[in-house]
Every structure is written in C-alpha cells, then in structure tokens.
Amino acid sequence: MSSDRAAAARSTVMHVRCPDRLPDETYRQVLEQLAGLSPVVQALPPSAALVELKGALRYHNADARHLGEILRVRTISRLGVDVRIGIGPSITVAATASAQVEAPGGVLAIDPDHAAAWLATLLVDPLRGVRHSGHDAHLAQLPAGTLLDLVRDPGNQVDPNAIHVQHQGVFLGWIAREIARPLALALDEEPAPRIYVQLTTDARSIAQQNGADQLHGRDAITLTVMIAPQ
C-alpha cells in the first residue's frame, strides 16, 4: 500500500481546543507547540487550531492518538495548559470529537471506518436564547421530532461561531456555544455535510401544561443533531 493510501485509511486531522479566555500570548505558545508536531497548522482564534498530521505520522513514526498525548504532555509541562484534542478523518469529525472531550483535557480519536456511525447522532443540550428570540409562542406549537434548520450567524459580535436555530424561517434561538464551533466548521466546509436537527423536547406539551414561559429555562429545550458526512 502506498503512503498516500495508508494516510487515507487513517485519521489525520487534529482539532485542538484550548481553555476559554486563554491569554493571547499563551495561545501563541500553544500554536508553537503544535508547529513542533506538524508544519501544517491553522489557527482558529481565539482558542482553537487545526493540525494536518499526514506528514507528522511518518516523521514521528507514531499514530495520531499518540501525537495527541505528546501534545498534552508538552502544553501541560511547558505552559501549564491542558487541551482537548479531537482526531478524525475530516474537520467535521475532529472538531466534533474535541467538543466531546471533558475539561480540562484529553484525546478522542475517531477511526475513519467508524466516523459515520459516531457522527450519526449527537445530542445538543440545550437550545439557547429562547426568551430573546421573541418567538417562544411559535416554539410552543412544536412537538418533539419537529425538524429544524441551522443558519450561520457570522456577524454575531459575541460569538463568531454562532448558529441560529430556525423553524420554517422563524428564529427560535441559538445552538449552545459549547457545540457551536464544530458545527460552524462543518457548515463552512466545502462540500458541507448534511446536518439535520430536530426537537428532542416536546415544547408543545410543556407549553400546554405549564405555559410558554416554561420554555425560557436554560435547560428547558434540547435538540438532536444528526450529521451525515460528505
């Protein structure tokens, strides 16, 4: 098997997620540690980065998970910073994997053969900003299983990865910030994977029994996101 075919059969995309509100200088130092593993590094300010590992796997004669663990040891010992690392065959898989690693840090590597099944269902908990959407009355009419749409909100001044959740063009709220970055990366990919979203919570029943105000709670509404890779 040629080296290119061998690389294609392995997960070679690494997504690194630093702690929130990391100082700019420390973030720059983390990027320097990444460059020590691979020359192909893309900064994703303010606190993340992508690394292509194809050449690094051959150079270091190590698998991707081992390189992730090496990176953690270096950032912890040299910078006092732990990182969350996702590794996969695509940006979508790697970024989604890093979001699933619990703080303060760890490595989650997804094998290419299992990527589609792993991405098939991802719970997002919860829907944010229902009160501020101004359309809780519309949400109150929707039962569990209702299909929703994701629309990028790149002009958002608070979070450049912000994503609107809509139903038939009606804005209902935002994807939770914790999961917005990997989904934003997925939506921005060319070609983008197919992403389906549906209500997990029966908003209609909650509203009928307790009133639409009960939909405003921080943990009141949950979604299910289903991702079909390219």
N, C-alpha and C positions, 0 to 999 in steps of 0.2 A: 504494500500500500504506500502511495506517495505521501510526502509530508503534508501536502495540501489536503489530501483526502483524510488523513489522520486528524488534522486540525478541525475539519468539518464535522468529524464524528465526536468532537469533544466540545464542552462548554468553554468558550474563550473570552467572553465578555464579563468584566467585573464592574459592579456598581458599588461605590464606597460612599457611605452615609456617615458624616461626622456629627457630633453633638450640635444641637441648636445653639445659636448665639455664640458660636466659636469666634474668637478674635481673628481679624483678618490676617495677622502675622502668623498665627498658629495654623490657620487654614493653608497659607502658602507653604508652611513647613510640611504639612501633610502631603501636599502635592509633590514636594521634593522627594518624600519617601516613596510615593507612587512611581516617580520617574526612576527611582533606583531599582524597581522591578521591571518596568517596561518603558520604552521610549514613546509609546503611543498613549498619551494621557489627555483627556479632555476635561477641563474644569467646568463644574456646574455650580457656580456661586448661588447662594452664599456658603454652602456647607456640604457639597457632594462632588463626585467626579466619576468619570468613566475611564476604564483602562482596557485596552485590547491586549490579550495575553498570547496570541498565536506565537510570536517570536520568543516571548519570555518563557513559554513552556519548554521550548527546545533549548534555549540558552541556560536555564537553571536546572534542566533535566528533572522537573518536578511537575506534579499535577496542579490544577488550578486551586483546589481547596488548600493544598499545602502552601501555595504562594499567598493565599488569603491569610492563613495563620501566621506566616512570616511577617506580613504587613502589620497585623495586630501587635505582634511582639515588638516590632520596631516603633510603632507610634506610641505604644504604652511606655516602653522603656526610655525612649528618647524625648518624647513630647508630653508624656503624662496624659495622653488622649486615647481612649478606646474608640473603635469604629465598628459600624455594622456593615457587613460585606455580603453582597449577593452575587452569585456567579451563574451564568446561563448561556445558552446559545444565541441570545439576542438581547438587545437593550431592554425590551419589554420584560423578558423573564428575569434578567439580572436585577433591574430596578425594583420589580415587584418582590423579588426574593429579599433584597436588603431591607425593604419596608416591613417584612415579616420577622426579621431578627429582633429579638427583645433587647432593649437597652440594658447595660451600657454597650455591649458589643458581642460579636460572634460572626460566624461564617455559615452561610446557607448556599450550597452548590446544587444546582438542578441539572440532572443528566438530560441531554437532548432527547433521548428516547422517552423520557417521562414528562417533558415540558408541557405538552398539550394537555395531558391529564391533570397535571399540577395546576395549570392556569385555568382549568375548566370552570371552577367556581371559587370565587374569593369574596368572603363576607366583608362588607364595609360598615363599620359601626361608629357613629351614626350619620344621618343626614344633618348637616349644619345649617343654621341661619333661617329656619322655618319662620320664625317671628318676623325677621327683617325682610323676608321675601314679599310680604304683603299679600300672599296668595294662599294662606292657610285654609281658606274656605274651599278653594279648588282641591287642595290636598285632601281635605275632609271627605271628598266624594270618591276617593280612590281605594279599592280593596287590595288586599295582598295579591301579589302576582302581576300587578299592573306594570307594563313595560314603560320605561322612561328613557330619556335621551341625555347624553353628556355633551356639553358645549364648552369649548375652551374659553377662558376669560383672561387672556394675556395682559389686558390693560389694568388688571386689579393691582392697586398700589400696595396692598398688604401682602399679597402672595402671588408672584408671577406664575405659579403653577395652578392657580385657582381654576376650578371647573364647575360650571353651572349644571345643576340637575333640573331638567325640564320635562313637562308632560304636554305634548301637542303644542309646543311653543310657549307654554306658561312656566315661568321661573318659579321653582319650588324651594331652592336652597343651593348649598354647595356640597361637593364631596368633602369629607373630613380631611383636614390639612395633612394628617399623618400619612394618608394614602394618595394624596393628590399628585405628588411628584412622579411616582412611577406611572400613574395613569396619564399624566400630561406628556411624559416621554413617549408612551405608547401611542397616544393620539397624534403626536407630532412626527412619528416615524413615517417613512415612505417605502413601501406602502404600509398604511396603518392596519393593525389587526382589527378584526371585528369585535366590538365591545358592546355587550348587551347588559342592561341594568333593569332590575325590577324591584318593586317594593317587597320587602320581607314582612314588614309590619302591616296589619290591616288598619290603615288610617281611618277608613270609613266607619268601622265598628267602634274604634276608640272615640271618634267624634260623636257618634250617635249615642253612646252610652255615657260619656263624660263631658262632652262639649269640645269644640275645636281648639280651645285654649290648651287642652292636654297634649296637643301636637307640638307645642312650643318647647317642651322639656328637652334638655341637652341629649338625653338618651332615648327619646320617645320614638324616633323613627329610624329603622335600619334598612339597608339596601343589600341586594345581592348583585355582584358584578361578575359577569361571565365573559371570559376573554378567549377568543379563537385566534391563535397565531396565524401569521401570514402564510 
